[in-house]
Each structure stands twice: as C-alpha cells, then as structure tokens.
Amino acid sequence: MAGVLLVLASCTTDDTNYKEVTNVSGVRTEGYVTAENRTISSKQGTSGSFFWTLYQEGGTADIKQGTNGNFSITYSNCKDVVGGKGWNPGSAKNIGYNIGSLSGSYDFVGVYGWTTSPLIEYYICEKGNNINGSAVNTVSSDGHTYNFVRNQRVNAPSIIGTATFWQYIDRWGGSSTGSNKTITMANHINNWKNKGGKGFGSFNYQVFAIEAFNGKTGSINATVW
C-alpha cells in the first residue's frame, strides 16, 4: 500500500472486535529493561484481525483501538512502557505505517518483535533512538541506511520467562509524522540471518510500537498495515 494515502481514523475503542486475552501483573513478558521491585502490567489482545500489546512498569499507560490498524497510546511517568499493534505471528511482509501524531518524550518508534528457536528480540527503529549495542554492519533499505547492532541479554525477562537471548537492532530514526512509509522486512531479516551470528527463529508477535523509559510522558496515534 506504499504511496496510497491513508486517512487516520479517530482512535476510539472498537468494542465489537476488541478482545483482551491476557492481563499479567507482576511478571515481565516483554521489552528489554530489567524488571525491578515496582508495579508491572502486561496486556495483550486482538482488535479485528490485528494483535496488540501494552507493557508498563510503574506510572500510567493506556492503549485504545481505532479502525483496522489504527491505535493510540498515552503514558505518563512510566519507568518503561512499550506497546503497539500488528500481528501474531509476524512475517517477512512489507509493513506500511503512518505516524499520525507523536507528542511528549519517547525513545523508540518502529517495528518490535520476537522470535523463538532461537529466542530473539528485534527492533527496527524508524524514529527516535533506542539502546546501543555492538556494531555489526549497515543495512540499506527503503532509501535509508540502518546501523545494525546487537546485544546479549543474560537471565532477562522475555516472552518465555527469564532467559538468555540476543537483541537485533536496526537503527535509522529519521522518520517523519503524517505521511505513509514502508519497511521492507525481508531486507532486515535476511541481514540478521546472515550477519547476526544466531540466525533468526520462528516468528512470534510483531508490532509497530512505541517505547519510552525513565519516567517519560507522551502519546502516539499511528496506523499500521
């Protein structure tokens, strides 16, 4: 759908298609910041044909579902919050997105997902700047140059519980709001498979997400397809 104008729907909850499937308190199930002794909430669900997830440590956070791939997230004073909308399982499809509005402070906006066998947490940073890592190489995709870095997380929270796993992170960060963009997932995945050192596993969930940590406050309204 690249190049096709996308009109953002107002982000009210779609009650007919909305289903929350988990609400876990006290157990970290995603993200990369080490959990400490603080309030933790992890929620996941479906909205129509889409999957959504919202994780927070402390503070307040809320996600609302709009039509199809539209969603909004607001957060305030969270130690860490990461949430978004997409698919479960993910795939190597081209992902389209439009960041309709973005306000306040944040660290990362882009594709966020997991694989299993091996367990890998991956990021494609379209806007902002998330964690540093050991530089591997660069990836040219969709008119941008991404820096591929990786980290090993040891005995850290994951989608399967406490585990040791690798993070693959492609960082660009120069995207804009209010226009349609495309992420050619195959370019990133093929490079991760060839250069990541740990291959690439079976897809778990894959969402277009925002992450903010260290007490930030803000909001996003975005659409993914």
C-alpha positions as CSV (number, residue, x, y, z in Angstrom):
1,M,0.0,0.0,0.0
2,A,3.0,2.3,-0.2
3,G,2.1,5.6,-1.9
4,V,-1.6,5.2,-1.2
5,L,-3.0,8.0,1.0
6,L,-4.1,6.6,4.4
7,V,-6.7,8.5,6.3
8,L,-6.3,8.0,10.1
9,A,-9.4,7.0,11.9
10,S,-10.3,8.6,15.2
11,C,-8.9,6.3,17.9
12,T,-11.9,5.1,19.8
13,T,-12.2,1.6,21.1
14,D,-13.7,-0.8,18.6
15,D,-15.9,-2.7,21.1
16,T,-17.2,-5.2,18.5
17,N,-13.8,-6.6,17.6
18,Y,-11.8,-5.8,20.7
19,K,-10.6,-8.7,22.9
20,E,-8.1,-8.6,25.7
21,V,-6.5,-12.0,26.1
22,T,-4.1,-11.5,28.9
23,N,-3.5,-9.3,31.9
24,V,-0.5,-10.3,33.8
25,S,0.5,-8.4,36.9
26,G,4.0,-8.8,38.5
27,V,5.5,-10.8,35.6
28,R,7.5,-9.2,32.8
29,T,6.8,-10.7,29.5
30,E,8.4,-8.4,27.0
31,G,10.8,-5.5,26.5
32,Y,14.4,-5.1,27.4
33,V,14.6,-3.1,30.6
34,T,15.3,-5.2,33.6
35,A,12.3,-5.5,35.9
36,E,12.8,-4.3,39.5
37,N,10.5,-4.1,42.5
38,R,7.8,-2.0,41.0
39,T,4.3,-2.4,39.7
40,I,4.3,-4.3,36.4
41,S,1.4,-4.8,34.0
42,S,1.4,-6.7,30.7
43,K,-1.7,-6.8,28.4
44,Q,-2.2,-8.3,25.0
45,G,-5.3,-8.9,22.8
46,T,-6.8,-8.7,19.4
47,S,-8.7,-5.9,17.6
48,G,-10.3,-7.3,14.4
49,S,-7.6,-9.1,12.5
50,F,-4.8,-7.3,14.4
51,F,-2.8,-8.2,17.5
52,W,-1.9,-5.6,20.1
53,T,0.3,-5.4,23.2
54,L,1.0,-3.0,26.0
55,Y,3.6,-3.4,28.7
56,Q,4.3,-0.9,31.5
57,E,6.4,-0.6,34.6
58,G,5.0,2.0,37.0
59,G,3.2,5.2,36.0
60,T,0.1,5.1,33.9
61,A,-0.4,3.9,30.3
62,D,-3.4,3.2,28.1
63,I,-4.0,1.9,24.6
64,K,-7.1,2.5,22.5
65,Q,-8.0,0.7,19.3
66,G,-9.2,2.5,16.2
67,T,-10.4,1.1,12.9
68,N,-8.2,-1.6,11.3
69,G,-4.6,-1.0,12.2
70,N,-5.1,2.4,13.9
71,F,-4.3,2.8,17.6
72,S,-3.3,5.4,20.2
73,I,-1.2,5.0,23.3
74,T,-0.9,7.6,26.1
75,Y,1.6,7.2,29.0
76,S,2.8,9.2,32.0
77,N,5.8,8.8,34.3
78,C,6.5,5.2,33.4
79,K,9.8,3.5,34.2
80,D,9.2,1.7,31.0
81,V,6.3,1.4,28.6
82,V,6.3,-0.5,25.2
83,G,3.2,-1.1,23.2
84,G,1.8,-1.2,19.7
85,K,-0.3,-3.1,17.1
86,G,0.5,-5.6,14.4
87,W,0.3,-9.4,14.0
88,N,0.8,-12.6,15.9
89,P,2.7,-14.3,14.4
90,G,4.7,-11.8,12.4
91,S,6.2,-12.4,9.0
92,A,8.7,-11.0,6.4
93,K,5.9,-9.0,4.7
94,N,6.4,-5.3,3.8
95,I,5.0,-3.2,6.6
96,G,3.3,0.1,6.0
97,Y,2.8,2.7,8.7
98,N,1.7,6.3,9.3
99,I,2.6,8.1,12.5
100,G,-0.3,10.5,12.6
101,S,0.8,12.3,15.8
102,L,3.6,12.0,18.3
103,S,4.0,14.2,21.4
104,G,6.0,14.3,24.6
105,S,9.1,12.2,25.2
106,Y,9.9,8.8,23.8
107,D,12.9,6.6,22.9
108,F,11.8,4.4,20.1
109,V,9.1,4.2,17.4
110,G,9.2,1.3,14.9
111,V,8.8,-2.4,14.4
112,Y,9.2,-4.5,17.6
113,G,9.0,-8.3,17.7
114,W,10.2,-11.7,18.9
115,T,11.3,-15.0,17.5
116,T,11.7,-18.4,19.2
117,S,14.2,-21.1,18.5
118,P,16.3,-19.1,18.8
119,L,14.8,-16.6,21.1
120,I,15.5,-13.1,19.6
121,E,14.1,-9.7,20.5
122,Y,14.3,-7.4,17.4
123,Y,13.8,-3.7,16.7
124,I,13.7,-1.6,13.5
125,C,14.0,2.0,14.8
126,E,12.1,4.4,12.4
127,K,12.0,7.3,14.8
128,G,14.0,8.2,17.9
129,N,16.9,6.2,19.2
130,N,16.9,3.1,21.3
131,I,19.6,1.2,23.1
132,N,23.2,1.0,21.9
133,G,24.9,-2.3,21.1
134,S,27.9,-3.9,19.4
135,A,28.1,-2.7,15.8
136,V,27.7,-5.4,13.2
137,N,27.2,-3.7,9.8
138,T,24.8,-1.5,8.0
139,V,21.6,-2.2,6.0
140,S,20.3,-0.2,3.1
141,S,16.5,-0.4,2.8
142,D,13.7,1.9,1.7
143,G,16.0,4.8,0.9
144,H,17.7,4.7,4.4
145,T,20.9,3.4,6.0
146,Y,20.3,1.4,9.2
147,N,23.0,0.6,11.7
148,F,22.7,-3.0,12.8
149,V,23.8,-3.5,16.4
150,R,23.2,-6.4,18.7
151,N,23.3,-7.2,22.5
152,Q,23.1,-10.4,24.5
153,R,20.6,-10.3,27.4
154,V,21.5,-12.7,30.2
155,N,18.8,-14.1,32.6
156,A,16.5,-11.3,31.5
157,P,12.7,-11.2,31.2
158,S,11.3,-12.4,27.8
159,I,8.2,-13.8,26.2
160,I,9.1,-17.3,27.6
161,G,10.1,-16.0,31.1
162,T,13.6,-15.4,32.4
163,A,16.0,-16.3,29.7
164,T,19.3,-15.5,27.9
165,F,18.7,-14.2,24.4
166,W,20.0,-11.8,21.7
167,Q,18.6,-8.5,20.6
168,Y,18.9,-7.4,17.0
169,I,18.5,-3.7,16.5
170,D,18.5,-1.8,13.2
171,R,18.6,1.9,13.8
172,W,17.8,4.7,11.5
173,G,15.5,7.1,13.4
174,G,14.8,9.8,10.9
175,S,11.2,9.1,10.0
176,S,8.5,11.9,10.0
177,T,4.9,12.2,11.1
178,G,1.8,12.5,8.9
179,S,2.9,10.5,5.8
180,N,2.9,6.9,4.7
181,K,6.1,4.9,5.0
182,T,7.2,1.4,4.1
183,I,9.5,-1.1,5.9
184,T,10.8,-3.9,3.7
185,M,11.1,-6.5,6.4
186,A,12.9,-9.1,4.2
187,N,16.0,-6.8,3.9
188,H,16.4,-6.6,7.7
189,I,15.6,-10.3,8.3
190,N,18.0,-11.5,5.6
191,N,20.8,-9.4,7.1
192,W,20.1,-10.6,10.6
193,K,20.2,-14.2,9.4
194,N,23.5,-13.8,7.6
195,K,25.3,-11.4,10.0
196,G,23.6,-11.7,13.3
197,G,25.5,-14.8,14.4
198,K,22.5,-16.5,15.9
199,G,20.3,-16.8,12.8
200,F,16.6,-15.9,13.0
201,G,13.9,-18.0,14.6
202,S,10.2,-18.7,14.2
203,F,8.0,-15.6,14.3
204,N,6.2,-14.7,17.5
205,Y,4.4,-11.3,17.6
206,Q,5.4,-8.3,15.5
207,V,4.0,-4.9,16.1
208,F,4.5,-1.3,15.2
209,A,5.3,0.1,18.6
210,I,6.5,3.0,20.8
211,E,8.8,2.6,23.8
212,A,9.6,5.2,26.4
213,F,11.5,4.7,29.6
214,N,13.0,6.6,32.7
215,G,9.8,8.4,33.6
216,K,8.8,9.9,30.2
217,T,5.3,11.1,29.4
218,G,3.8,11.4,25.9
219,S,1.4,9.9,23.4
220,I,1.2,8.5,19.9
221,N,-1.6,7.9,17.3
222,A,-0.4,5.7,14.5
223,T,-1.7,3.2,11.9
224,V,0.0,0.1,10.6
225,W,-0.9,-2.2,7.7
